[in-house]
Amino acid sequence: MCDQDHFDDDLKAYEAGDMVTRRQFGVLLGAGMAMGLPQVLNAVAVTESDVTVMTPDGTADCYFVHPTTGTAPGVLIWPDIFGLRPAFRQMGKRLAETGYSVLVVNPFYRVKKAPTADKGSATPIPQLMPLAQALNETTHMTDAKAFVAWLDRQASVAKNRKVGTQGYCMGGPMAFRTAAAVPDRVGAAASFHGGGLVTDQPNSPHLQVSRTKAQLLVAIAENDDMRAPNDKNVMKEVFAKASVPAEIEVYTKSAHGWCPPDSGVYNEPQAERAWSRLLALYGKALA
């Protein structure tokens, strides 16, 4: 799903809808900025820090943010191919302000510390593909176990409540595999414009997550659904047979990558609807 041709086509289509122009997008990215997310009502005070997490393959640089007082359910966030950057720090902080202890990871730590995309989400995707292609089912699983274990060692994480995980673009399969790697700990997994959720292989992420105890949220971009219209039906059938609660929806007038606020196809109304469904999922599954 993360390929330059689709990204360029999506941005052109978005410009045609007067949502954002390429020049406006370039100005934002050139300044190292993300469009501001709406503020959280009744936001709790949070503490944020850069942290390192030991994994079987090395030391991962991550961003951790949590309510300043008390304990809260842990959440693990897997970024898209553009990696850990200001937009995802902003997204993680916003989630923490609603009452979660959030770890946003650099999935490419084996090769490079964040930022891993020199021009943020304006970085040409072919430059980033080697980073993504170096990851696989094994790295997803080992990283997931290490990151969840790290969360559980933090004083701010509630041990008597389940952990949530969410992924964007290539992070979608990682979120699913996190639920599969730590099935007794993960209570909710969400994918936003995730790529590669359904394959014809026995280790397809959708099959792995169907064997977990997690509740699922799958938010699909309209143009991704056009490219793979049967994926949603396959997931609905598999999850129903496995009695796995799952909300699967195609978000109309959305393009692949519509959720991060620094994306060229960011769609605030649909991103906010996806955000509200995420909070509903966590409110139910991590209670």
N, C-alpha and C positions, 0 to 999 in steps of 0.2 A: 504493500500500500504506500510506502514512503518512497516514491520515485519522482524524479525531477519533472518529467512530462506531465504527470497528474498534478503536481503542485503548481506548475506554471499555468496549466489549463484552469485550475480552480481559482487561482488569483485573478486571471483575466475575466472569468465569469463573475467573480465577486466585484471587481471594478465596474463591470457593466451594470451591476445593481446599485451603484453609488454608495456602497457600504464603506469602502476605503480605497483610496487611489494608491498606485504603486509609489508615487512620490511621497504621499503621506506616510505610507508604510516604511519607506526608506529613511525618512527623517526620524521616525521613532526608533528604528533599529540602529541608525547611525549614532543616536544619542545614548544607546544602551538602555532604552526605556521600553517598558511594556505599557499598554493601555491600562489605566487604573481599573481595578475591579470594584464593584459596588461595596460599600462598607457594610459590615455585619452589625445588625441591630443588637444592642445589649452585649456587645463584644466583651469577652473577658480579657483581663490583662495577660500577656504572654511573655515568655522568656525564650529568646532565640540564640542559637550558637552554631558555629561550624564544628563538626565532630568527625572523628575517624572511627571506622568500624573494621575490626579484624575479620577476615574471611579466609577460607582455605587457600585462596589464591593471592592474598595480599591485603593491603589496607585501602579501604574505600573512603573517599572524602564525601561527606554528606552534610545536609542541613537539618537541624533538629529544632523544633519549636513546640512549646507546650504551655498550658495554663500555668501561671506563676505560682498558684497555690493549689493544693489538693492533688488528686490523681484523676486520670482520664483514660479512656480507651486508646490504645495505640493504633496508629494508621501508618502504613507503608505506601509511599507514592513512587511509582515508576514513571519517569518522564518519557517523552517522545524521542525521536532520533536526534533532536537538537540538544538533548541532555539537560543537566542541572544548570539553571541560569536564573536571572532575576524574575522572570515570569513565574517559574515554578516555586521559587522562594515565596513570592507573593501569594500563590495559590495555597501553599502549605501553611503560611501564616494565617490566611483567612480561615482555613479549616480549624486551626488551633484556636482561633478566637471564638469558635462555636463550641469548644469544649473537647478537643482531642489532642493527644500527644503525637506529633506528626514527624516522621522521618522521610525526607526527600533525598533520594540517593543519586549518585553518579554511577550509572550502569557501566560506564566505560573506564572505570578506575584502573583496570589492568594495564591500560595503554597510556592514559593521560588524565591528569587532574582537571576538574572543571575550572573554567569553561572549556568544553570539548568542541564546540562549534564557534569558530573565530568571529563570525558575523551573526551570532545568534540564530534566529529562525530564518534569516536571509542567507545563511550559508548554503551553497549549492549542495544538494543531497548526495550527488556522486562522491563528494569529498568525505562524506560521513558513512557511506555504505560499508567500507572495510571495518569500521568500528562495530557496526551492527552485525555484520556477518561473522565476526569473531565470537559472538555469543550464541548459545544453543540451549537445548533443554537442560543439559547438565549444569551449565553456569547459572541458568535461571533458578534451578532447584537449590544448589549449594548457596547461592547468594541469598535466596529467600530465607533459608534456615538461619543463616548468620545474622541477617538483618532483624528477623523476628526475635531471635534470641537476645540480640543487643537491646531491642526495645524492652524486653521483659526484665532486663537488668536495671532499667531506669526507675528512679523513685517516683517519677511523675506518671508512670504507666500503671493503670489499674490491672492487677493480676487476676481479679475475679470477674473480668469482663473480656469478651472476645476481641480479637484484633481485626481491623479492616485493612483492605489493600485496594488500590486503584491504579490503573495504567492507561496511558495515552499512546495511540499509534502502536509502535512496537512494544510498548509497555502493557498493552492489553493481554497478550499471551503470558507475560511475566506475572501479571496479577492473578490470572487463572492458575498458573503453575505454583504461585505462592500458596494458594489455597490447597493445592494438591500436595505440596511439600510439607506443610504443617497443618494437616487436616483437623487436628484436635484443638488448634489455637485460633485459626482464622474463621471468623463467623460471617464475613461479607467480602465479596470481590466485585469490583466494578471495572468495566472496560469502556473507554470513550474513544470513538473512531479507531478501535483496535484493528490491526492488520494481522492476518494469519491465525485467526481464532479457530477456523475450521479448515482442516486439511484432510487428505485421504489416507493419512498415516495413522497407525495404532496409537502413537503418542500425541495425536492432535490435542491442542489445549482444551478444546471443548469437551473431549472425552475424558481428559484427566480431571477437569473440574467437576464433571458429573458424578465422580466417585467421592466427592467431599461432602462436608456438612454445611458448606457456606451458602448463604443467600446471594443471588446474583443480580447485577444490573448491567445490561448491555445496550449502550447507546450507539447507534449506527448512523453514519453520515449518509445523506440521501445519495450522493454520487457513488459511495462505496456499495450501497445496496444495488445501484444500477449495474455495477460491474460484477457483483456476485449476488444476484437476487435470491438464490436458494439458501444462502448461509443462515439467514434468520430462521427459516423453516426447519433446517437441520437441527439447529440449536434448540428450538422450541420442542421438537419431537424428542430429542435425546434427554433434555432436562426434565420433560414431563414424565418420561418412562422411568427416570431415576428418582422421581419425586423431589427434585431440587427446585426450590422456589426461584423463579427467574422473571425479571421484567426485561423484555426485549422490545426495543422500539426503534424505528427509523425516524430520525429527526428531519422533517421536511425543510427544504431551502437551506440545508447545511452542507458544507463541503468538508472533505477529509481534513481534520486539524482545526475544527471550528471552536474548540474549547479554550486553549491557552490564549491569554490576552495579547500576546505578542505575535500571534499568527496572522499571516496575510489574509486568511479567510475567517478570522474571528467573527463570530456572530453572537453578539451579547444576549439578545432575547433567548436564543436557543441554548446558549451556554448557561444562562441563568436557570432555565428549565431543567437542564441536566444537573446543575448544582442542587436544585431543590429535590430532585429525585435521589441524589446521592445522600443528602441529609436525611431523607425519609428512610432510605435503606439502613444507614448507620444507626439512626434512632431506634429502629426496630431490631436489627440483628446484633448490635453491640450493647444493647441495654443490660 
